[in-house]
Each structure stands twice: as C-alpha cells, then as structure tokens.
C-alpha cells in the first residue's frame, strides 16, 4: 500500500511540475487556437493507443510499465533541449506541441497507474485503500505544483522540465519495487508480473462496445471531459483578459490554483473518501463532482469573474481527485484483467480526449456565435444534470456486479 502511494506521489509530482508551463503555453498560442490543440491531442491519442496495446499484449506487466515511463522521459528531454534554443514564432509552435504532448502524457501515465492498482487490489480492498493511495498522489501534486508556484517568476520556466524528468525516473523505479513487494504477498502477483496478456491491438475497443457497463463509463467520461473543456475555455478567456500577456503572472495563477486544489483534495482523501466509499457506496462518491459542476456552472453563469472561476475550479477539481476519481477507479475492480489494461486505457485516453474534442469545438462554435462565458456556463448546466443521473446508475451497477 505504501509503495502504491509512493508510485502515485512521483507520477503526479512529475506532471504538476510542468502542468502550469503547459497551460501558459496554451494561452500564449492564442485562446482561439485552443480547439486545434485539443484536436491535436486526440490525434496523438489515436496514434499512441495501438502502440500501448501492443506493448501490453507482448510484454509482462513489470516491463511495459517501466518502459512507458522511460519513453516519456526521453520526450521531455527533447522538449527541454529544443525549447532553450528557439524563440519567437518557433517557440510558440513548440509550445503548442508541448501542450499536446503533456496532455497525452498525463492521461497515459495516470491510466497505467490506476490499471495497475485495479489489478493489484480486490473490490473491497479498493474501497478501503484507494483513498489512502490517492493521498500519495495528492501530496505529490502539492509538491509538484508548489515548485513552479515558487520558481516561475525567478527562473526560465523551461528548466522545470528537468525536475519532471528526475521524478519520472524515480516513479519507474517505484513501480518495479511495487511489483517485487506484491510478489512477496501473493502468488497471483508473481504470475501477473511475469505473464503476457496476449490478444490483439483492438481488444480494448471490442470489449467496450460489447459491455453496457463499460459504455456507461464511457458516457460518464464524455460528460466529464465536455464540461471540463467548456470550463477550460472559459478559464482561458478570463485569464487571458485579466492578466494580459504577463507569462509569469499567468503561470503563477495556474500554479496557485493547483496548490489550493491539492490541499483541499488532501483533506477529502484523508478524512472523507474512504468513509464515503465504505459507508455510502460508490454511487454517492461518483455523484460528488456532477453536483459541484451543476452548482458551479450556475454560479459562473450569474457571475463570470476571475474569483468565481478560481472558486469553481478549486471545488470541481478537488471533488474529482478527492472523491469521484477514486470511485471511478473502483468501477474497474469488477472486470477482468484484459479489460483493466486495454479497455480502461482506451476509455481513459481516446474517449477522454474525444470528449475534450467535442467540448473544444462546442466552445469554439459558441465563440463564433458570440456566446460569452456566462452563456456557455448556462448551456453546460443540463449536461451536469444528465451526468448526475448516470453516476447513480453506475454506482448501483458496480454494486450488483461486485455482489
């Protein structure tokens, strides 16, 4: 359990060190171009998912987890070296590619981590322990977001990439140690570490299409990403107008939101998450985020200010990481190993970014039609209501399958 938390600590630390840099580069490339960046992210997912499925099918668990970490480290090093040597329009274009790459990187490393956790722990163990394991990630996110919050105004932001590379290497070593620890407690863990899943590249897609339960998770994910993207475009519009072209202030603002989110998430995970999952069930934990979004979009529609935006972002993301995300990962403990790695990754990457794409082009269309921040917020309210109903259904279905 402690090694699981340590692994997640390092994965999220590595991501949150460079997340504000990604957001700043996205704003620098122009708010009107963000929907193209989301389109590029979806293309990146389409290109990378077959390669991932091939690795999962051909390599044992221990090897493909470490190999993916080293692959992303090599990419980071390339961005760091090139970024220090270009300027002007070339730097803007590099920033766009970096935005796409970080968006792909985040989903893959986090999806692989939670697939690993769903493979290691049974349903009842997951309800009891996923909250604590998530604390490791939250502490890592706090550490990671505090680094750019403190240093963004004092050093060249691109140097933050070096910190992320070191943390990813430590994460790879932690995953290997976790595999070794699991073998000491379970014979099945030894088999899982050594055996190959086999199968075909498209097994994950076929598994999703054939399962109403997994289709429900897909729709849940789509509603999450569509509403998140609408909020992200609202954030870009408000921040771009309030902080103008000051890169340091923009990066610092994003980092401080990250820091507040992670501190609140930590409180949820330590004192609330495990109790809700055990006592009130998965349905209640899944419903937390849709309820916050329903109220948050109403508030943003009434007062589209930077203060309302910051409050909504903090509460939304803290509810997601603290309650809804651990509950969503518990959903996968009742499916077989092949679906935990292949179908889950397809949902966490392609379906996730497909929702981003729908939300991005919807936001772009609303912009072309002259719909402002408040109007976009009101249009997202019925989506949040549908999302809440689906969360209740999924929680009940998971309980039935576990039984």
ZAMARGU-4260 file (C-alpha; in steps of 0.2 Angstrom, whole numbers, plus 5000, padded with zeros to 4 digits):
<rodrens>
0) 5000/5000/5000 | 5014/5012/5004 | 5023/5008/4988 | 5007/5011/4979 | 5006/5028/4987
5) 5024/5032/4983 | 5022/5027/4965 | 5007/5039/4963 | 5016/5053/4973 | 5030/5053/4960
10) 5019/5052/4945 | 5008/5067/4949 | 5023/5077/4955 | 5031/5075/4938 | 5015/5080/4930
15) 5011/5095/4941 | 5029/5102/4939 | 5025/5105/4920 | 5006/5107/4920 | 5007/5127/4923
20) 5020/5128/4909 | 5008/5118/4898 | 4994/5130/4902 | 5004/5146/4900 | 5010/5139/4883
25) 4992/5136/4878 | 4987/5154/4882 | 5002/5161/4873 | 4997/5152/4857 | 4980/5161/4857
30) 4964/5157/4865 | 4956/5155/4848 | 4968/5141/4844 | 4965/5130/4859 | 4952/5119/4850
35) 4965/5115/4837 | 4977/5110/4852 | 4963/5098/4858 | 4961/5091/4841 | 4980/5088/4840
40) 4979/5079/4857 | 4965/5067/4851 | 4976/5063/4836 | 4991/5060/4847 | 4980/5048/4857
45) 4974/5039/4841 | 4992/5036/4836 | 4999/5031/4853 | 4985/5019/4859 | 4989/5005/4847
50) 5007/5005/4852 | 5002/5004/4870 | 4990/4990/4867 | 5004/4981/4858 | 5016/4983/4872
55) 5003/4977/4885 | 4999/4962/4874 | 5018/4957/4871 | 5027/4962/4887 | 5024/4957/4905
60) 5017/4970/4917 | 5033/4974/4926 | 5042/4978/4909 | 5029/4988/4900 | 5025/5000/4915
65) 5044/5004/4916 | 5046/5006/4898 | 5032/5019/4896 | 5040/5030/4909 | 5057/5030/4900
70) 5048/5034/4884 | 5040/5049/4891 | 5056/5055/4900 | 5065/5054/4883 | 5052/5065/4875
75) 5053/5078/4889 | 5072/5079/4887 | 5070/5083/4869 | 5057/5097/4873 | 5069/5105/4885
80) 5084/5105/4874 | 5074/5112/4859 | 5065/5124/4869 | 5081/5133/4875 | 5087/5135/4858
85) 5072/5143/4849 | 5062/5159/4851 | 5048/5169/4843 | 5036/5160/4832 | 5046/5144/4833
90) 5044/5145/4852 | 5025/5147/4850 | 5024/5132/4839 | 5035/5122/4851 | 5023/5127/4865
95) 5008/5120/4855 | 5017/5104/4853 | 5021/5103/4871 | 5003/5107/4876 | 4998/5092/4866
100) 5011/5081/4872 | 5009/5085/4890 | 4990/5081/4888 | 4994/5064/4881 | 5007/5060/4894
105) 4996/5064/4909 | 4982/5053/4903 | 4993/5038/4899 | 5004/5038/4915 | 4989/5040/4926
110) 4979/5027/4917 | 4993/5015/4918 | 4995/5018/4937 | 4976/5015/4941 | 4975/5000/4929
115) 4990/4993/4940 | 4980/4997/4956 | 4964/4989/4950 | 4974/4973/4945 | 4983/4973/4962
120) 4968/4976/4974 | 4951/4967/4975 | 4935/4977/4976 | 4933/4978/4995 | 4952/4982/4997
125) 4950/4996/4984 | 4936/5004/4993 | 4946/5004/5009 | 4963/5008/5002 | 4961/5019/4986
130) 4958/5034/4996 | 4974/5032/5005 | 4984/5028/4990 | 4976/5044/4981 | 4983/5054/4996
135) 5001/5049/4990 | 4996/5057/4973 | 4989/5072/4981 | 5004/5075/4991 | 5015/5073/4975
140) 5003/5085/4966 | 5005/5098/4980 | 5024/5096/4979 | 5024/5097/4961 | 5013/5112/4959
145) 5022/5122/4973 | 5039/5121/4963 | 5033/5132/4948 | 5022/5142/4960 | 5038/5147/4969
150) 5051/5147/4955 | 5041/5153/4939 | 5045/5171/4942 | 5063/5168/4946 | 5070/5156/4933
155) 5067/5151/4915 | 5051/5141/4916 | 5058/5128/4903 | 5070/5122/4917 | 5056/5115/4926
160) 5056/5100/4914 | 5072/5094/4921 | 5064/5092/4938 | 5050/5082/4930 | 5062/5070/4921
165) 5070/5066/4938 | 5053/5062/4946 | 5048/5051/4932 | 5064/5040/4934 | 5060/5038/4952
170) 5042/5033/4948 | 5049/5020/4936 | 5060/5013/4950 | 5045/5013/4962 | 5034/5003/4950
175) 5047/4990/4949 | 5049/4989/4968 | 5030/4988/4969 | 5030/4973/4958 | 5043/4965/4969
180) 5033/4969/4985 | 5017/4962/4978 | 5026/4945/4974 | 5030/4943/4992 | 5012/4943/4997
185) 5003/4934/4983 | 5007/4920/4971 | 4995/4928/4958 | 5005/4944/4958 | 5020/4934/4953
190) 5010/4926/4938 | 5003/4944/4934 | 5021/4951/4934 | 5028/4938/4923 | 5014/4933/4910
195) 5009/4942/4895 | 4991/4947/4892 | 4991/4942/4874 | 4977/4946/4862 | 4975/4959/4848
200) 4978/4978/4847 | 4959/4981/4846 | 4953/4970/4861 | 4950/4986/4871 | 4939/4994/4859
205) 4929/4977/4856 | 4927/4975/4875 | 4920/4992/4877 | 4907/4991/4863 | 4901/4974/4869
210) 4898/4979/4888 | 4884/4991/4893 | 4893/4994/4909 | 4909/5000/4900 | 4898/5010/4888
215) 4891/5019/4904 | 4908/5023/4910 | 4912/5030/4893 | 4897/5041/4893 | 4902/5046/4911
220) 4919/5051/4905 | 4912/5060/4890 | 4901/5071/4901 | 4916/5074/4912 | 4928/5080/4899
225) 4915/5090/4889 | 4910/5100/4904 | 4929/5102/4909 | 4933/5108/4892 | 4919/5121/4892
230) 4926/5127/4909 | 4944/5127/4902 | 4940/5138/4888 | 4931/5150/4900 | 4946/5150/4911
235) 4957/5154/4896 | 4946/5169/4891 | 4945/5176/4908 | 4964/5174/4912 | 4969/5180/4895
240) 4959/5196/4898 | 4963/5199/4916 | 4982/5195/4916 | 4985/5201/4898 | 5002/5195/4891
245) 5012/5193/4908 | 5018/5175/4906 | 5025/5175/4924 | 5008/5180/4932 | 4998/5168/4921
250) 5009/5153/4926 | 5009/5159/4944 | 4990/5160/4944 | 4988/5142/4937 | 5001/5135/4949
255) 4992/5143/4964 | 4975/5136/4959 | 4984/5119/4958 | 4991/5121/4975 | 4974/5126/4983
260) 4966/5111/4974 | 4978/5099/4980 | 4977/5105/4998 | 4958/5103/4998 | 4959/5086/4989
265) 4971/5080/5003 | 4958/5084/5016 | 4945/5075/5007 | 4956/5059/5004 | 4962/5058/5022
270) 4945/5062/5031 | 4931/5059/5019 | 4935/5047/5004 | 4937/5030/5012 | 4922/5033/5023
275) 4910/5038/5009 | 4916/5023/4998 | 4913/5011/5013 | 4898/5018/5021 | 4888/5027/5007
280) 4894/5017/4992 | 4902/5021/4975 | 4886/5030/4968 | 4887/5043/4981 | 4906/5046/4978
285) 4903/5047/4959 | 4889/5060/4961 | 4900/5072/4971 | 4908/5080/4955 | 4892/5082/4945
290) 4883/5091/4959 | 4898/5103/4961 | 4898/5106/4942 | 4879/5109/4942 | 4880/5122/4955
295) 4897/5129/4949 | 4891/5132/4931 | 4875/5141/4938 | 4887/5152/4949 | 4898/5156/4934
300) 4883/5160/4923 | 4877/5173/4936 | 4895/5180/4940 | 4908/5176/4926 | 4923/5184/4936
305) 4940/5178/4940 | 4935/5175/4958 | 4920/5164/4953 | 4931/5155/4941 | 4945/5151/4954
310) 4932/5145/4967 | 4924/5134/4954 | 4940/5126/4948 | 4946/5123/4965 | 4930/5114/4971
315) 4927/5105/4955 | 4945/5098/4954 | 4946/5094/4972 | 4929/5084/4971 | 4936/5075/4956
320) 4953/5070/4963 | 4946/5068/4981 | 4930/5058/4978 | 4925/5055/4961 | 4941/5049/4953
325) 4945/5035/4967 | 4926/5030/4965 | 4928/5029/4946 | 4944/5018/4948 | 4934/5006/4959
330) 4922/5003/4945 | 4936/4993/4936 | 4939/4981/4950 | 4924/4970/4945 | 4931/4967/4927
335) 4944/4955/4921 | 4962/4959/4919 | 4962/4961/4900 | 4948/4975/4902 | 4958/4983/4916
340) 4973/4987/4905 | 4966/4988/4887 | 4948/4994/4889 | 4952/5005/4903 | 4966/5013/4894
345) 4955/5016/4878 | 4942/5025/4889 | 4955/5035/4899 | 4964/5041/4884 | 4954/5041/4867
350) 4936/5043/4875 | 4943/5056/4887 | 4951/5066/4873 | 4936/5063/4861 | 4926/5072/4875
355) 4939/5086/4875 | 4937/5087/4856 | 4918/5088/4857 | 4919/5102/4871 | 4933/5111/4862
360) 4923/5113/4846 | 4907/5116/4855 | 4916/5131/4864 | 4924/5137/4848 | 4906/5136/4840
365) 4899/5146/4854 | 4913/5159/4852 | 4909/5161/4833 | 4891/5163/4838 | 4896/5177/4850
370) 4891/5166/4866 | 4901/5173/4881 | 4907/5165/4897 | 4890/5166/4905 | 4881/5159/4891
375) 4892/5144/4889 | 4890/5141/4908 | 4871/5140/4906 | 4872/5128/4892 | 4883/5116/4902
380) 4870/5115/4916 | 4859/5102/4908 | 4874/5091/4904 | 4879/5091/4923 | 4861/5085/4927
385) 4862/5071/4915 | 4879/5067/4922 | 4872/5066/4940 | 4859/5053/4934 | 4872/5042/4926
390) 4883/5042/4941 | 4869/5035/4952 | 4866/5021/4939 | 4885/5016/4938 | 4886/5015/4956
395) 4872/5003/4958 | 4878/4993/4943 | 4895/4991/4951 | 4887/4985/4967 | 4877/4972/4958
400) 4892/4966/4949 | 4903/4965/4964 | 4890/4955/4973
</rodrens>
